[in-house]
Amino acid sequence: MTQNLKSNLRGTDICPVAFSDHCGYIITLRIPRLPTPFGRGIWKLNTSILKEEDFKEDLEHKWRIYQRQKSRYPNILEWWVNTKQKLGKWMKYYSILRQQEIKGQEEYLYGLLRDIYASSSTEPRLTTLLKKVKASILKIQHDRDRGTQIRARSNSMSGSQLPCMMSFERRRGGKENILT
């Protein structure tokens, strides 16, 4: 590690990962604040939710309600503008809740993975469970990578296809960013 990186080193850790039979090594670095601040950007629908039965049922229910409200508007255009806005807010909210649920699942699975590795047992039952947990984590990471690829409007992944545990966090009000 270069001296420049060493001076920005904030910590290290070892943790199990789903994509290897070896543990991952986590390095936390402090990096200077980026010159361009992050913005809210433009929201884009996570199209994977369109396949979920709960989403489809909720959407059909909301659509029936909004259709019954047409008579309350002076014309169809005002109804559509209002309905489109309401549906957009609801879809954003649904997507946020779904992502929180998936993140919770992933955190639970990583906790389970750590527990399995900590047990140091070679029971066939634990080996089978280990494979299932790793497969579940990899599916979550693959789906997330695919979503990132779609939002970036990219047809291929650059660099390694393996999922990585890198995360980036900007501390509010701080003058630095944390890269883990």
C-alpha positions in Angstrom: 0.0 0.0 0.0 1.4 3.4 -0.9 2.1 6.0 1.8 -0.6 8.2 0.4 -3.2 5.4 0.9 -1.7 4.5 4.3 -2.4 8.0 5.6 -6.0 7.7 4.5 -6.5 4.2 6.1 -9.3 4.1 8.6 -9.6 0.4 9.3 -9.5 -3.2 8.0 -11.6 -6.2 8.6 -12.0 -9.8 7.4 -15.5 -11.2 6.6 -17.0 -14.1 4.7 -18.2 -13.5 1.1 -20.6 -15.5 -1.0 -18.6 -15.6 -4.2 -15.5 -17.4 -2.8 -14.5 -20.1 -0.4 -12.0 -17.5 1.0 -12.9 -14.6 3.3 -12.9 -11.1 2.0 -10.6 -8.4 3.2 -12.3 -5.0 3.8 -10.2 -1.8 3.7 -11.9 1.4 4.8 -10.3 4.5 3.3 -11.0 8.2 3.8 -11.0 10.0 0.4 -11.3 13.7 -0.3 -14.8 15.0 -1.1 -15.6 14.8 -4.7 -15.8 18.1 -6.6 -19.3 17.4 -8.0 -21.9 16.9 -5.3 -24.3 14.0 -5.6 -27.9 14.9 -6.5 -31.2 13.2 -6.4 -31.0 12.5 -10.1 -33.9 11.2 -12.2 -35.9 8.3 -10.8 -36.3 5.3 -13.0 -38.7 2.5 -12.3 -37.2 -0.7 -11.1 -38.9 -2.9 -13.7 -38.2 -6.1 -11.8 -41.1 -5.2 -9.5 -43.5 -5.5 -12.4 -43.1 -9.3 -12.1 -44.1 -9.3 -8.4 -47.7 -10.5 -7.7 -48.1 -8.1 -4.7 -47.1 -5.1 -6.9 -49.5 -6.2 -9.7 -52.4 -6.6 -7.3 -51.8 -3.3 -5.6 -51.4 -1.5 -8.9 -54.7 -3.0 -10.2 -56.5 -2.0 -7.0 -55.1 1.6 -7.2 -56.0 1.8 -10.9 -59.6 0.8 -10.3 -59.8 3.5 -7.6 -58.3 6.2 -9.9 -60.6 5.3 -12.8 -63.6 5.8 -10.6 -62.4 9.3 -9.8 -62.4 10.5 -13.4 -65.8 12.2 -13.0 -64.3 14.5 -10.3 -62.0 16.2 -12.8 -63.1 18.8 -15.4 -61.4 16.8 -18.2 -59.4 13.6 -18.9 -56.1 15.4 -19.2 -56.3 16.8 -15.6 -57.3 13.4 -14.4 -54.4 11.8 -16.1 -51.8 14.3 -14.9 -53.0 13.9 -11.3 -53.2 10.1 -11.6 -49.8 9.8 -13.2 -48.3 11.9 -10.3 -50.0 9.7 -7.7 -48.9 6.5 -9.3 -45.3 7.7 -9.7 -45.2 8.6 -5.9 -46.6 5.3 -5.0 -44.2 3.3 -7.3 -41.2 5.2 -5.8 -42.5 4.4 -2.3 -43.0 0.8 -3.2 -39.5 0.5 -4.7 -37.9 2.0 -1.6 -39.7 -0.4 0.7 -38.8 -3.3 -1.5 -35.1 -2.3 -1.6 -35.1 -2.0 2.2 -36.6 -5.5 2.4 -33.9 -6.9 0.1 -31.1 -5.1 2.0 -32.5 -6.6 5.3 -32.5 -10.1 3.6 -28.9 -9.6 2.5 -27.8 -8.4 5.9 -29.5 -11.5 7.5 -27.8 -13.8 5.0 -24.4 -12.3 5.7 -24.9 -12.7 9.4 -25.9 -16.4 8.8 -22.7 -16.8 6.7 -20.6 -15.4 9.5 -22.2 -17.7 12.0 -21.6 -20.7 9.8 -17.9 -19.8 9.3 -17.6 -19.2 13.0 -18.9 -22.6 13.9 -16.0 -24.3 12.2 -18.1 -27.4 11.8 -17.8 -29.8 8.9 -21.3 -31.3 9.2 -22.9 -32.0 5.8 -26.0 -30.1 7.0 -23.9 -26.9 7.5 -22.1 -27.4 4.2 -25.5 -27.6 2.4 -26.7 -24.6 4.2 -23.5 -22.7 3.4 -24.1 -23.3 -0.3 -27.7 -22.2 -0.1 -26.8 -19.0 1.8 -24.0 -18.2 -0.7 -26.4 -18.8 -3.6 -29.0 -16.5 -2.1 -26.5 -13.7 -1.6 -25.1 -14.1 -5.1 -28.7 -13.8 -6.5 -29.3 -10.6 -4.6 -26.0 -9.2 -5.8 -26.6 -10.3 -9.4 -30.1 -8.7 -9.4 -28.6 -5.5 -7.9 -25.8 -5.5 -10.5 -28.3 -6.1 -13.3 -30.4 -3.1 -12.0 -27.4 -0.9 -12.0 -26.6 -2.0 -15.6 -30.1 -1.2 -16.7 -30.2 2.2 -15.0 -26.8 3.1 -16.6 -28.3 2.0 -20.0 -25.3 -0.3 -20.5 -25.3 -3.5 -22.5 -22.2 -5.1 -20.8 -20.4 -5.0 -17.5 -16.9 -3.6 -17.6 -14.2 -5.0 -15.4 -14.7 -8.1 -13.3 -18.1 -9.8 -13.4 -17.7 -10.9 -9.8 -19.8 -9.0 -7.3 -17.8 -6.9 -5.0 -18.5 -5.6 -1.5 -17.4 -2.1 -2.2 -19.6 0.6 -0.8 -19.3 4.4 -0.8 -20.7 6.6 1.9 -20.8 10.4 2.1 -21.1 11.6 5.7 -23.6 14.5 5.9 -21.9 17.8 6.6 -18.5 16.2 6.6 -15.5 17.1 4.4 -14.6 13.6 3.5 -16.1 10.5 1.9 -15.7 7.0 3.2 -14.9 4.2 0.8 -15.2 0.7 2.1 
